[in-house]
Amino acid sequence: MGQPARIAQQAGRWALVDGIPFQLPVYCKNSPALFAVFTINADKARKLIPGNEIHPMRLWNKALLVVSVIDYLDTNIGKYIEFSIAIACTHGNKPAPRLLPAILQGPYGTGQWVFDLPVSSEVSVKGGKGIWGMPKHQANLNYIVGDDVVSSQYDLDGVFAVKVEIERPKSAWLPVSLAGVNYCGFRGMLYKSSVYFKGKLGFNFLKKGSARLLIGDHPRVQPLKDLEIDPDPLFTAFLPQANGVLDDHFECWFLSEPKLPTVVPEGMGSVVNLGQSQEWLAPPAPIPDDFHPPSGSR
């Protein structure tokens, strides 16, 4: 799926949404991105997804946890880090066949269900959640690119949440043009948005020990500990300089349950009073020496 022609046609025009002014297209430039994909228990993953339209994409008998972190160095709304924790998924009335959605992405609505999406800045929360329904919230984040390891850590409310480390590939040699679909829940609605990335990618496939995922004690991330995450990744990748465009179009459906929901989902009240600050919270604290990874992470 390529970038729609209308995005180029809108280039240079201005939008003003919820008080946030930005010039089209919504972009990022020269921003390092890391990816780590782990196999997980598909049935347990399904329990984390509301409604009846989004299904974990199955790779044989397993589902996939996708951790992606981008250090947005140049965007329409300033610099910020975005730490995405998601489940690879399909969209439809019933679960898709195994493997096929990885090849035929359009017919099966292949994408990722975003479980958690901490970011560095307030304005990113206001725009990402208020406009595109992404579950963004401001947190303590870092992004460290070393000679051998690329890592990012996420703390919330002074509590360690998640850290991901990947072995840095020896070179980023493979030109790629990627389209990604995000499915998110907000306001009791299911949102679908698309993003398009280009860059040169280095990767490791089925390389034991090429990534480490640590899950901390914050309540927000405790459900991840039940997913039976394989400590060795299926795939890791690093794009030293990713360039991307967020689509100016999204789709939205009602999220439904068999019975009337009794818990009111997070709504516009969580964003309406947010400002447009580009300031970051302090970096996350070092992981305590006595931290013991749970089963399924290391």
Backbone torsions as a table, in degrees:
resi	resn	phi	psi	omega
1	MET	NA	117.4	-179.1
2	GLY	-90.4	171.6	178.9
3	GLN	-67.8	128.9	-180.0
4	PRO	-59.8	144.0	-178.4
5	ALA	-63.5	-28.2	-176.5
6	ARG	-65.2	-24.5	179.2
7	ILE	-63.3	-43.4	177.0
8	ALA	-67.2	-35.3	-179.0
9	GLN	-67.7	-26.5	-179.5
10	GLN	-88.8	-7.0	-174.5
11	ALA	-56.6	134.3	179.1
12	GLY	92.8	-15.8	177.1
13	ARG	-81.8	163.0	-175.8
14	TRP	-114.0	147.9	173.9
15	ALA	-126.1	153.3	176.3
16	LEU	-136.8	101.6	-173.7
17	VAL	-122.6	124.3	-179.2
18	ASP	52.6	34.8	178.5
19	GLY	81.8	0.5	-179.8
20	ILE	-98.1	113.9	177.2
21	PRO	-87.7	136.2	175.5
22	PHE	-155.0	148.2	178.3
23	GLN	-91.7	137.6	-179.9
24	LEU	-80.4	149.1	-3.8
25	PRO	-80.8	165.0	172.4
26	VAL	-75.2	116.5	-167.3
27	TYR	-130.4	167.3	161.9
28	CYS	-137.0	147.8	-178.8
29	LYS	-131.6	140.0	170.7
30	ASN	49.3	48.0	-174.5
31	SER	-113.4	123.9	-179.5
32	PRO	-69.0	137.6	-177.5
33	ALA	-133.2	131.9	175.3
34	LEU	-115.2	150.0	179.5
35	PHE	-137.4	140.0	173.5
36	ALA	-142.2	128.3	-177.5
37	VAL	-118.8	127.4	-178.1
38	PHE	-123.7	146.5	173.7
39	THR	-79.5	146.4	-178.7
40	ILE	-141.7	170.9	177.3
41	ASN	-72.2	119.1	-174.3
42	ALA	-66.6	-40.9	-178.4
43	ASP	-66.3	-39.0	178.6
44	LYS	-71.4	-33.2	176.8
45	ALA	-64.0	-39.6	-178.9
46	ARG	-60.4	-31.6	-178.5
47	LYS	-69.0	-17.2	178.9
48	LEU	-87.3	-5.2	-175.0
49	ILE	-108.7	120.8	179.8
50	PRO	-75.2	169.1	177.2
51	GLY	73.7	-168.6	-176.9
52	ASN	-130.4	16.6	-176.6
53	GLU	-108.0	-21.8	-177.5
54	ILE	-103.4	129.4	-176.4
55	HIS	-129.7	139.4	175.1
56	PRO	-58.1	134.2	173.9
57	MET	-74.3	127.2	-175.3
58	ARG	-98.1	129.1	172.2
59	LEU	-106.3	101.1	-166.9
60	TRP	57.3	-116.9	-178.7
61	ASN	-105.0	11.9	-178.1
62	LYS	-117.0	156.3	169.8
63	ALA	-103.2	179.8	-173.7
64	LEU	-127.7	130.3	170.8
65	LEU	-96.9	125.8	-176.0
66	VAL	-113.9	114.9	176.6
67	VAL	-108.0	120.1	179.8
68	SER	-134.2	132.8	-179.3
69	VAL	-130.0	128.9	-178.9
70	ILE	-122.9	129.7	174.6
71	ASP	-94.2	92.5	-176.4
72	TYR	-73.6	102.2	-175.9
73	LEU	-86.5	-24.8	-176.3
74	ASP	-147.9	106.3	179.1
75	THR	-139.3	176.5	177.2
76	ASN	-64.3	-24.2	-175.5
77	ILE	-120.1	26.9	175.5
78	GLY	91.7	-171.7	-178.1
79	LYS	-85.6	141.4	171.3
80	TYR	-166.5	159.2	174.7
81	ILE	-102.0	142.4	177.3
82	GLU	-127.8	122.4	-174.8
83	PHE	-113.4	103.0	-174.9
84	SER	-100.7	130.3	173.6
85	ILE	-120.5	116.7	-169.7
86	ALA	-143.5	164.9	177.0
87	ILE	-115.7	122.2	176.4
88	ALA	-57.9	137.0	-169.9
89	CYS	-149.3	172.7	170.5
90	THR	-127.5	165.0	-178.4
91	HIS	-125.8	123.0	179.7
92	GLY	171.4	-179.1	-178.2
93	ASN	-70.6	-22.8	-178.8
94	LYS	-146.9	163.0	179.1
95	PRO	-59.2	146.5	-179.5
96	ALA	-83.9	161.8	174.6
97	PRO	-60.7	158.2	177.2
98	ARG	-65.8	144.7	172.1
99	LEU	69.6	-41.9	-171.9
100	LEU	-56.4	-39.1	-179.2
101	PRO	-63.0	-19.8	177.2
102	ALA	-70.1	-24.2	-179.6
103	ILE	-98.3	-48.0	-179.7
104	LEU	-101.0	76.6	-172.0
105	GLN	-71.9	-40.8	-177.8
106	GLY	-59.8	-54.3	-177.2
107	PRO	-60.6	-27.5	-177.6
108	TYR	-103.2	4.6	179.8
109	GLY	59.6	38.8	-175.5
110	THR	-63.8	136.0	178.7
111	GLY	-171.8	-146.6	177.3
112	GLN	-140.8	138.1	173.4
113	TRP	-86.7	119.1	-175.3
114	VAL	-84.4	111.2	-179.6
115	PHE	-79.9	-41.4	-177.8
116	ASP	-150.2	146.8	-173.8
117	LEU	-150.5	68.7	175.5
118	PRO	-70.1	146.1	178.7
119	VAL	-137.4	168.7	-174.5
120	SER	-81.6	-37.3	-167.5
121	SER	-114.8	154.1	179.5
122	GLU	-66.1	-41.0	-177.9
123	VAL	-64.5	-31.8	176.5
124	SER	-66.2	-36.9	175.8
125	VAL	-64.6	-48.6	-175.8
126	LYS	-60.0	-43.9	-179.3
127	GLY	-76.8	-47.4	-175.5
128	GLY	-65.2	-41.6	179.7
129	LYS	-81.2	-47.0	-174.7
130	GLY	-68.7	-32.8	-177.7
131	ILE	-95.2	-51.8	-172.8
132	TRP	-101.7	2.0	176.3
133	GLY	70.4	19.7	-179.8
134	MET	-78.0	141.5	-175.2
135	PRO	-77.9	53.7	-177.2
136	LYS	-78.4	148.8	172.7
137	HIS	-154.5	150.1	-176.0
138	GLN	-80.7	137.3	-177.1
139	ALA	-147.7	173.0	175.4
140	ASN	-84.9	119.9	-174.1
141	LEU	-135.4	151.4	167.7
142	ASN	-136.0	169.1	178.4
143	TYR	-150.5	114.9	-172.6
144	ILE	-122.1	118.4	177.9
145	VAL	-105.7	108.8	178.1
146	GLY	-105.4	178.0	179.2
147	ASP	-67.0	-32.6	-175.2
148	ASP	-116.4	-22.9	-174.1
149	VAL	-135.5	140.8	170.3
150	VAL	-116.3	131.0	-174.6
151	SER	-143.1	161.2	173.8
152	SER	-150.9	142.2	178.9
153	GLN	-127.3	149.4	-175.9
154	TYR	-133.3	119.3	173.1
155	ASP	-115.5	153.1	178.7
156	LEU	-143.1	131.3	178.8
157	ASP	56.6	33.7	179.6
158	GLY	76.5	11.2	-177.7
159	VAL	-118.8	135.1	176.9
160	PHE	-63.7	130.6	-179.5
161	ALA	-109.1	-69.5	-174.7
162	VAL	-145.5	142.9	169.9
163	LYS	-133.4	136.4	175.4
164	VAL	-124.3	137.9	175.1
165	GLU	-130.3	137.9	173.2
166	ILE	-127.9	149.2	172.0
167	GLU	-68.8	127.1	-179.3
168	ARG	-73.1	124.3	177.9
169	PRO	-58.4	152.2	-177.4
170	LYS	-61.3	-31.4	177.2
171	SER	-154.6	154.8	173.9
172	ALA	-105.6	95.6	-168.0
173	TRP	-115.2	-17.1	-171.1
174	LEU	-94.6	112.7	176.2
175	PRO	-68.1	131.4	-178.8
176	VAL	-134.1	149.4	171.2
177	SER	-130.8	106.3	-169.4
178	LEU	-112.7	142.5	171.1
179	ALA	-117.8	129.1	179.4
180	GLY	-122.8	145.7	179.1
181	VAL	-117.6	127.5	176.9
182	ASN	-107.4	132.3	170.8
183	TYR	-111.7	131.3	-175.1
184	CYS	-138.5	155.0	176.1
185	GLY	-112.2	128.6	178.5
186	PHE	-160.5	139.0	178.9
187	ARG	64.2	19.4	-174.2
188	GLY	74.9	20.3	-179.1
189	MET	-121.9	153.6	173.8
190	LEU	-101.4	120.1	-179.5
191	TYR	-106.7	140.2	174.9
192	LYS	-124.8	122.8	178.0
193	SER	-134.7	160.6	-175.0
194	SER	-127.6	149.2	177.8
195	VAL	-137.0	148.6	-176.0
196	TYR	-126.6	126.6	-177.0
197	PHE	-122.8	147.3	171.3
198	LYS	-133.7	150.3	177.6
199	GLY	166.1	-174.8	174.9
200	LYS	-110.0	130.0	-168.3
201	LEU	-116.1	139.1	166.8
202	GLY	-113.1	146.0	-173.8
203	PHE	-148.9	162.1	170.1
204	ASN	-128.4	136.9	-178.0
205	PHE	-124.1	125.2	179.0
206	LEU	53.7	38.5	178.9
207	LYS	-101.0	112.7	-177.5
208	LYS	-60.3	132.7	177.5
209	GLY	77.9	9.5	-177.4
210	SER	-82.2	-0.8	174.9
211	ALA	-152.9	156.5	175.5
212	ARG	-137.0	128.0	179.4
213	LEU	-118.7	119.5	179.5
214	LEU	-112.6	129.9	179.8
215	ILE	-113.1	123.3	-174.3
216	GLY	-89.3	-152.8	-169.7
217	ASP	-104.4	0.7	-178.7
218	HIS	-67.0	136.1	-177.8
219	PRO	-56.1	-30.8	-176.3
220	ARG	-60.9	-30.2	-174.7
221	VAL	-106.4	4.6	-178.3
222	GLN	-59.7	-35.1	178.3
223	PRO	-57.7	-24.9	179.6
224	LEU	-64.7	-27.6	-177.3
225	LYS	-69.4	-17.9	-178.8
226	ASP	-92.1	1.2	-172.9
227	LEU	-86.1	-2.2	-179.3
228	GLU	57.3	53.3	-177.7
229	ILE	-69.0	126.3	175.2
230	ASP	-68.3	125.9	-177.9
231	PRO	-65.9	-21.6	177.6
232	ASP	-98.6	127.3	-173.8
233	PRO	-73.2	154.6	170.9
234	LEU	-75.6	-36.9	-171.1
235	PHE	-157.9	139.6	169.8
236	THR	-133.5	153.6	-179.5
237	ALA	-153.5	156.8	177.1
238	PHE	-142.8	128.0	172.9
239	LEU	-111.9	107.7	-178.5
240	PRO	-62.9	-31.2	-178.2
241	GLN	-141.2	84.9	178.2
242	ALA	-87.1	142.0	174.9
243	ASN	-123.4	126.3	-173.4
244	GLY	-140.4	163.6	178.0
245	VAL	-136.0	131.8	175.1
246	LEU	-90.7	130.3	-179.2
247	ASP	-59.5	147.2	177.9
248	ASP	-89.2	12.4	-177.1
249	HIS	-128.2	139.1	171.0
250	PHE	-139.7	161.2	176.6
251	GLU	-115.6	156.9	-174.7
252	CYS	-149.0	136.6	178.2
253	TRP	-133.5	161.3	172.3
254	PHE	-73.1	138.0	169.3
255	LEU	-87.6	127.6	-176.8
256	SER	-118.3	155.2	177.0
257	GLU	-130.1	159.5	-179.4
258	PRO	-60.3	-31.6	178.6
259	LYS	-125.7	164.3	179.5
260	LEU	-57.6	121.6	178.9
261	PRO	-61.4	142.7	179.8
262	THR	-105.1	-13.6	178.6
263	VAL	-104.5	123.4	-179.7
264	VAL	-74.0	122.6	-179.4
265	PRO	-69.7	159.4	176.4
266	GLU	-57.2	135.8	-175.5
267	GLY	-130.5	-162.9	-174.0
268	MET	-64.5	-19.2	176.6
269	GLY	-60.1	-21.8	-179.0
270	SER	-80.9	-11.1	-177.8
271	VAL	-124.2	-19.7	-169.6
272	VAL	-61.8	-31.2	-178.3
273	ASN	-99.3	6.8	177.5
274	LEU	-72.1	149.1	176.9
275	GLY	-94.9	-160.1	-177.2
276	GLN	-121.5	31.8	-178.4
277	SER	-66.1	138.5	174.4
278	GLN	-101.1	7.2	179.7
279	GLU	-72.7	145.1	178.7
280	TRP	-99.2	154.5	167.4
281	LEU	-72.7	168.8	178.5
282	ALA	-61.7	153.2	177.0
283	PRO	-59.7	157.8	177.7
284	PRO	-65.1	153.5	179.4
285	ALA	-76.4	154.6	174.3
286	PRO	-57.5	145.5	178.6
287	ILE	-65.5	132.6	-178.8
288	PRO	-58.0	146.2	-179.4
289	ASP	-62.9	-27.3	-177.8
290	ASP	-92.4	11.9	178.9
291	PHE	-71.2	131.1	179.2
292	HIS	-117.7	116.5	180.0
293	PRO	-59.6	141.2	175.1
294	PRO	-70.7	167.2	174.2
295	SER	-58.7	130.9	-179.3
296	GLY	100.7	-1.1	172.6
297	SER	-144.2	162.9	180.0
298	ARG	-159.9	NA	NA
